[in-house]
Amino acid sequence: MLEELGAPIPGTLTAPASSAEATVATIPDSELDAIILKPELSLHPQRLLVDARQSPVVAELACKLEEAVTELIGAQWRPFVFPAGKHRGEGYRFFGDPTETLLTLAQACPYLSPALQEQVRQHVSKLSEPGGPLAGPTGSATLDPRKGEVRSPYDVPDEKLWGINNDIIRTPLARLYPIWLWAYVTGDFGHPRRHWQAIRELVDQQPNPWNEDCRNGYVAGLIADCRLAKHVQDEEAFARGLAPTRRAIRERLIFELAHPARGVLTEVPTGRHIFSRRRYLTPEVALLCARYAPDSQRKLMERYVDYHRSTWWLAWNVELAWRNESPYALPTMSQEIFAAKAMIIREPAQKLRKWLDIPWCKADLLYIQKLGWCIKRYLQSD
């Protein structure tokens, strides 16, 4: 059908908008620096906790959040194994990146009771001990899939009988953002200070060539690097990191403005598709998209999600059967869409609450993240 049109569709990957680069060039560095240096979360965790408990609805969500976090820190968990369907080579393993757990706990911490906050801190402290998954500058690449409690609500077959693909994880530079967020939320910068000499060298790392997240993780990691450099008062490292951070932000915005019609899903080497524009979405990257490309974000959401995937928010939904032999909608998809609706589209909290549904498994990191975003939207004024 596309060939019969005679010419590429403007705003797609084959015909990007030519004006994008010129438009981004007009954005002054001062605007980008304000986003780089000012964290969105400016209130003290205890203040957020008090505000959250004012509303009965938020109090109910906070209760669910505490239950989910208590489950998460109450045991050592294996990565979540997702079934393959009829195609035995299409199984997937999620939650293998320990910094994903750290990010989830950092996002949840401001809305937890003081007693549970302390338990979470102790849990993270144990994970950061020598030999632990969060030891070292940015932690281990993956968790051991054979150690810990099984997350899946079903019996997982012996791995000799089927193929399991590991989910794509953040690069070491991208994993720097969870490290920074935890330090910022808790006020404990001991870990990045201890490993600062190794951390400051991460700024030279290139983004993942697969580009499965439109470089969202890369941008977030560079922003975290700048913020940590400021905190430890390493002006040389800050000056070294600021230029590539500005450049990465501009390149990310050029892609956003050049592709207002398509470029939502990206195929990765395992054969699956990812909502790449929304993967590893952080408040900073979301703010860039919402501020400089609001119209295209809404149109893409309406076309590729609301219209084509009306059941996107349901765990174990109908899309699992679309490809017949293997699942198409994986747990990360609903999280990526939820993140965009919460942070870019800024849907009302009442809508987000309807889309929470149920966890995909025990100790579901994605469910905890959704609860946190939902509570946060209730506390925001717009």
C-alpha positions in Angstrom: 0.0 0.0 0.0 2.8 2.4 0.9 4.5 1.7 -2.5 1.3 2.6 -4.3 1.2 6.1 -2.7 4.1 7.0 -5.0 6.0 9.0 -2.3 7.0 8.6 1.3 4.5 9.9 3.9 5.9 13.1 5.5 6.9 12.8 9.1 7.8 9.1 8.9 11.1 7.3 9.2 11.5 7.4 5.4 10.6 11.1 5.1 11.5 13.0 8.3 10.4 16.6 8.6 13.2 18.7 7.3 12.5 21.7 9.6 13.2 19.7 12.8 16.9 20.5 13.1 16.4 24.2 12.5 13.6 24.4 15.1 15.7 22.7 17.7 18.6 25.0 17.0 16.4 28.0 18.2 16.1 26.5 21.7 18.6 28.4 23.9 21.1 26.4 26.0 19.6 28.1 29.1 16.3 26.3 28.7 18.0 23.0 28.4 20.3 23.7 31.4 17.2 24.5 33.5 15.9 21.0 32.8 19.4 19.4 33.3 20.0 21.0 36.7 16.6 21.2 38.3 15.1 17.9 39.5 11.4 17.8 39.1 10.9 16.3 42.6 11.5 19.4 44.7 9.4 18.5 47.8 10.8 16.6 50.8 9.6 13.0 50.9 7.9 13.5 54.2 6.0 16.5 52.8 4.8 14.4 49.9 3.7 11.7 52.3 1.6 14.1 54.3 0.0 15.6 51.2 -0.7 12.1 49.8 -2.6 11.0 52.8 -5.0 13.9 52.7 -7.2 12.3 50.0 -9.1 9.0 50.7 -8.5 7.9 47.1 -4.8 8.6 47.4 -4.7 6.9 50.8 -6.1 3.8 49.2 -3.5 3.9 46.4 -0.7 4.5 49.0 -1.9 1.4 50.9 -1.7 -0.7 47.7 1.8 0.8 47.1 2.9 -0.2 50.6 1.6 -3.7 50.1 3.4 -4.1 46.8 6.7 -2.6 48.1 6.5 -4.8 51.2 6.2 -7.8 49.0 9.1 -6.7 46.8 11.6 -6.1 49.7 10.3 -9.1 51.7 12.2 -11.7 49.6 15.0 -12.2 47.0 13.2 -12.5 43.7 14.2 -14.1 40.4 13.6 -12.2 37.2 10.0 -12.6 35.9 9.7 -15.3 33.2 7.0 -14.6 30.7 5.6 -17.6 28.8 6.4 -18.2 25.1 3.0 -19.2 23.8 3.1 -21.8 21.0 6.4 -20.7 19.7 8.9 -22.1 22.2 11.6 -19.5 21.3 9.5 -16.5 22.3 9.8 -16.6 26.1 11.1 -13.5 27.8 12.8 -12.7 31.1 12.0 -9.3 32.8 13.3 -7.4 35.9 16.8 -8.8 35.5 18.4 -5.3 35.8 19.0 -4.6 39.6 18.9 -0.8 38.9 15.3 -1.2 37.7 14.5 -2.3 41.2 16.4 0.6 42.6 14.5 3.0 40.3 11.2 1.5 41.4 12.0 1.9 45.1 13.2 5.4 44.6 10.0 6.4 42.8 7.9 4.8 45.5 9.8 6.0 48.6 8.3 9.5 48.9 4.8 8.0 49.3 5.6 5.3 51.9 5.3 5.5 55.7 8.4 6.4 57.6 8.7 2.9 58.9 8.6 1.3 55.5 10.9 4.0 54.1 13.5 2.8 56.6 13.0 -0.8 55.7 13.5 0.1 52.0 16.7 1.9 52.9 18.0 -1.2 54.7 17.0 -3.4 51.8 18.9 -1.2 49.3 21.9 -1.1 51.7 22.1 -4.9 51.6 21.9 -4.9 47.9 24.8 -2.5 47.7 27.1 -4.6 49.9 30.2 -6.1 48.3 29.1 -8.9 46.1 25.5 -7.6 46.0 23.7 -6.7 42.7 24.0 -3.0 43.4 27.7 -3.1 44.4 30.1 -1.2 42.1 29.5 2.1 40.3 26.2 1.2 38.6 25.5 -2.4 39.9 25.5 -5.7 38.1 24.2 -6.0 34.5 21.7 -8.8 35.4 20.4 -10.8 38.4 21.1 -14.5 38.6 17.9 -16.1 37.1 18.4 -19.2 39.3 18.4 -17.6 42.7 15.4 -16.4 44.7 11.7 -16.8 44.7 9.7 -17.4 41.5 7.6 -14.3 40.5 5.5 -16.0 37.9 1.9 -17.1 38.9 2.4 -20.4 37.0 4.9 -23.2 36.8 7.9 -22.2 34.7 9.1 -25.1 32.4 12.7 -26.2 32.5 14.7 -23.8 30.4 16.1 -26.7 28.4 12.7 -27.1 26.8 12.3 -23.6 25.4 14.2 -20.4 24.5 14.1 -17.4 26.8 15.2 -13.9 25.6 16.5 -11.5 28.2 14.8 -8.1 28.2 17.1 -5.3 26.9 18.6 -3.6 29.9 20.1 -0.1 30.4 23.7 0.6 29.5 26.0 1.5 32.5 25.6 5.2 31.7 21.8 4.9 31.6 21.9 3.0 34.9 23.4 6.1 36.4 19.9 7.7 36.5 18.5 5.2 39.1 21.7 5.7 41.1 21.2 9.5 41.1 17.4 9.3 41.8 17.9 7.0 44.8 20.6 9.4 46.2 18.4 12.4 45.6 15.2 11.0 47.1 16.9 9.6 50.2 19.6 12.3 50.6 22.2 9.6 50.8 25.0 10.3 48.2 27.4 7.9 49.8 27.3 5.3 46.9 28.1 7.8 44.1 30.7 9.5 46.2 32.5 6.3 46.8 32.5 5.4 43.2 32.8 8.9 41.7 36.1 8.3 39.9 34.6 5.4 37.9 31.2 7.2 37.5 32.7 10.3 36.0 34.2 8.3 33.1 30.8 7.0 32.0 30.1 10.3 30.2 32.2 9.0 27.3 30.0 5.9 26.8 28.0 5.8 23.6 24.2 4.9 23.6 23.0 1.4 22.8 23.3 1.0 18.9 20.0 -0.8 18.9 18.3 2.5 19.8 15.5 0.5 21.5 14.5 3.6 23.6 15.2 6.5 21.2 18.1 7.2 23.6 15.9 8.1 26.5 18.1 6.2 28.9 21.2 7.8 27.4 19.8 11.3 27.9 18.7 10.5 31.4 22.1 9.1 32.3 23.9 12.2 31.1 21.6 14.4 33.1 22.2 12.3 36.2 26.0 12.6 35.5 25.7 16.4 35.5 23.6 16.5 38.6 26.0 14.2 40.5 29.0 16.3 39.4 27.3 19.4 40.7 26.6 17.6 44.0 30.1 16.4 44.6 31.4 19.8 43.4 33.5 18.4 40.6 33.3 21.4 38.3 35.7 19.8 35.8 33.4 16.7 35.4 30.4 19.0 35.2 31.9 21.1 32.4 32.9 17.9 30.6 29.4 16.4 30.8 27.3 19.5 30.1 28.1 19.7 26.3 27.3 16.1 25.4 24.2 16.3 27.6 22.9 19.4 25.6 23.8 17.7 22.4 22.0 14.4 23.3 18.9 16.4 24.3 18.9 18.3 21.0 19.3 15.0 19.0 16.5 13.5 21.0 14.2 16.5 20.2 15.2 16.5 16.5 14.0 12.9 16.3 10.8 13.8 18.1 10.0 16.7 15.8 11.2 15.0 12.6 8.8 12.0 13.0 5.4 13.3 14.1 3.5 10.6 12.0 5.4 7.4 12.9 8.4 6.0 14.6 6.5 4.8 17.7 7.4 1.1 17.6 11.0 -0.2 17.1 11.9 -3.8 16.3 14.8 -5.1 18.4 17.1 -8.0 17.6 15.0 -10.5 19.5 12.1 -10.0 17.0 9.8 -8.1 19.4 8.6 -4.5 19.1 9.0 -1.9 21.8 7.3 1.5 22.3 10.7 3.0 21.9 9.7 6.7 22.4 8.3 5.8 25.8 10.8 3.2 27.0 13.0 4.3 30.0 10.9 7.5 30.2 11.9 9.8 33.0 10.3 13.1 34.1 13.1 15.0 32.4 12.7 13.3 29.0 9.0 13.5 29.3 9.2 17.2 30.0 11.2 17.7 26.8 8.6 15.8 24.8 5.7 17.6 26.4 7.2 21.1 26.1 8.6 20.9 22.5 6.4 18.3 20.8 3.0 18.2 22.5 0.8 17.9 19.4 2.6 15.0 17.8 2.7 13.2 21.2 -1.1 13.4 21.5 -1.7 12.4 17.9 0.6 9.4 18.1 -1.0 8.3 21.4 -4.5 8.6 19.9 -3.6 6.8 16.7 -1.3 4.0 17.8 -2.7 3.3 21.4 -6.2 4.6 22.0 -7.5 3.5 18.5 -5.4 0.4 17.8 -4.8 -0.9 21.3 -7.8 -0.1 23.4 -7.0 -2.9 25.9 -3.3 -1.9 26.3 -3.7 -1.4 30.1 -5.1 -4.9 30.9 -2.7 -7.5 32.2 -2.8 -10.7 30.1 -5.0 -8.9 27.6 -6.3 -9.9 24.1 -3.1 -8.7 22.3 -1.2 -11.6 23.7 -3.0 -13.7 21.1 -2.6 -11.4 18.1 0.5 -13.2 16.7 -1.1 -16.6 17.5 2.2 -18.4 18.0 3.8 -16.0 20.4 2.7 -13.1 22.6 2.7 -9.6 21.1 1.8 -7.4 24.1 4.4 -7.9 26.8 4.3 -6.4 30.3 6.7 -3.6 29.5 4.4 -2.3 26.7 1.6 -1.3 29.1 4.2 0.4 31.4 5.7 2.4 28.6 2.2 3.6 27.5 1.2 4.4 31.1 4.4 6.4 31.7 3.7 8.5 28.6 0.1 9.1 29.6 1.2 10.1 33.1 4.2 12.2 32.3 3.9 13.5 28.7 0.1 13.6 28.0 -0.5 14.3 31.8 -3.8 12.5 31.8 -6.0 13.2 34.9 -5.3 11.1 37.9 -8.8 9.6 37.7 -8.0 8.1 34.3 -4.7 6.8 35.4 -6.3 5.1 38.3 -8.7 3.2 35.9 -5.7 1.9 34.0 -3.8 0.4 36.9 -5.4 -3.0 36.6 -3.6 -5.8 38.5 0.1 -6.9 38.8 1.4 -9.2 36.1 3.3 -11.2 38.8 4.5 -11.2 42.3 6.8 -8.2 43.2 5.8 -6.5 39.9 8.1 -3.5 39.5 5.9 -2.1 36.7 2.8 -2.1 38.9 4.7 -0.3 41.7 5.8 2.3 39.2 2.3 2.8 37.9 1.0 3.3 41.5 3.7 5.9 42.1 2.8 7.9 38.9 -0.9 7.8 39.8 -0.3 9.1 43.3 2.0 11.8 41.9 -0.7 13.0 39.4 -3.2 13.3 42.2 -0.8 15.6 44.0 -0.1 17.8 41.0 -2.3 20.9 40.4 -3.0 20.5 36.7 
